[in-house]
């Protein structure tokens, strides 16, 4: 039987599979906070350390993005190497766009060997979305088959070829979902497929539409998926009305309602209003049944992320001592 067709998932278990801080926070029933580290266009490791320093004090884990939007930056696995070297907890994002299954499986082993304990599986944006549209896409796997691949490596201790691993990667496995674009009825069902494929936690696309998220989460609860998956809702500050209009036109999958754009347009200080809006969104989604955390995304605004997490009432973060008591 093709291992990629096997159902590798089970109900949420309180036992730890990776021992990552993110996994321990979620399984302890705490509200988790993750944030995105924007990769530098640089070979200087200090660029990563400087940006991570602010996030590490306010987050449970830091996402190392993998050429998001099909734009080339420092690689995700390299950022993870630097983050683990500095003692931070990364989430290794893996996109299927640029590597085949052989390269991906090797990178998963390499990341785990460097101390990476969280992986996030994405299909990835098409090359036409980036600034090198002539690049040749791979897409040997998609997010579903990538999830199964990582779970087979971890739980069955083998490559997709069936060859045994000497030491499997002990990783907490995540995926992404977008409740804010049609077909809306399909989104909870796709989430179910990702759980069946092996996802244990979910980070969503930016949320600017609370009613739409509420409808999505109600369906998630109806399906019982809130008891199978840890769902972290994506949020982020909008710097200006110009940025909001650009994002909803140019960033794949981002939905920003007209009311949000008009609110920014009418503000005297649009950056401050964008930050306040993000704080309000966090406070609203935190009360929704089934939401287990937030994922904060702010392009090259790491210090603003720290302010948002603080002012949203999400500090101090749970200590390692408290986690050890669970």
Secondary structure, 3 states (H helix, E strand, C coil): CCHHHCCCCCCCCCCCCCCCHHHHHHHCCCCEEEEEECCCCCCCHHHHHHHHHHHHCCCCEEEECCCHHHCCCCCHHHHHHHHHHCCCCEEEEEECCCCCHHHHHHHHHHHHHCCCCEEEEECCCCHHHCCCCCCCCCCCCCHHHHHHHHHHHHHHCECCCCCECCCCCCCEEEEEECCCCCCHHHHHHHHHHHHHHCCCEEEEEECCCHHHHHHHHHHHHHCCHHHCCEEEEEECCCCCHHHHHHHHHHCCCCCCCHHHHHHHHCCCCHHHHHHHHHHHHHHHHHCCCCEEEEEECCCCCHHHHHHHHHHCCCCCCCCHHHHHCC
